[in-house]
Amino acid sequence: MVDTAAVRALRSMDLIPYVLQNPGVSIAQLSARFSVTQAQIESDLQLVFMCGLPGYTPYELIDVAFEDGVVSVIDPQVLDKPRKFSSNEIVVIALGLKMLIDINQTNSTALTKLKQLSEKIAKLGSNKSILMAGDVSRVPFFEIISKAISEQRVLNLQYHSLIKDQITERLVLPEKLYFLNGSLYLSALDIDIDSDRVFKVDLIKECRIGERVAPKKVLESSFETTVILDVQKQNRNFIERNSSVITAMQENGDLTRVHLQVSNLEWIKLTVLSNAPGITVVSPELLANAVKQSARDLLALY
């Protein structure tokens, strides 16, 4: 972990109450407890000397002493208790972990770690602090989709497109389920058009599991190209809809530069054209030139 100013500040907030609860603790012990060097602990303690309450006179500053490798806190000011999550924060974390557990049923390694962390978080609150009502496994078609992902089977969907306001038949190869802004999404390869698509699960009207896909076909469908786009602020819904294929983002004023891994450049070309001038192609040059030519062709029709 990079030892930024924020990391040091948080460590210092934990350091003071820990020393209070463990009188006579040494710098070497603190180094081992917080997984940093002894020099870093000494630097943190020197930083604490300059911290305190508004007024910042000697009477409001934290008073720490460390001699012969032993640390003691004389006046902790308001840092006499360890940091802890609020009840609302515990609930949010617990719900988030519950969602991750539900969508990782086929990943035994991740599932074990998530359950251990969930149990640890649950112990931070009282027995009645977290009340679960239902779970993701009760979402329509969740079990069918999960089975198709784990067994590499195709899905036949009836999907309600909000953009076109119509229900269409889709034959897809599902890749993963994920949460975004409180909704469950399915990332999949649309087999008919050989292009990555994202489906909001609660807009799926019918879902039937199909044949197992041959490993060769899976490998062929995973060929991807890196595309870099500049997306204007008013077109940020593009980022939300396609988050599953976005690998990096960088904001610069009203523009967001996004890096995508896509398997179908034709889909990206049509998307850029339909959102013009809100989305522009940075690279690859071949795609940028194709967009320009298509735009010229379209304008020539008017």
PyMOL commands that set and color helices and strands:
alter all, ss='L'
color gray80, all
select helices_A, chain A and resi 5-21+27-34+38-48+87-102+108-122+136-138+142-151+201-203+215-221+233-235+237-241+243-245+265-274+285-300
alter helices_A, ss='H'
color red, helices_A
select strands_A, chain A and resi 63-67+70-75+153-161+166-180+183-190+195-200+204-212+225-232+246-252+255-262+279-283
alter strands_A, ss='S'
color yellow, strands_A
deselect
rebuild
show_as cartoon
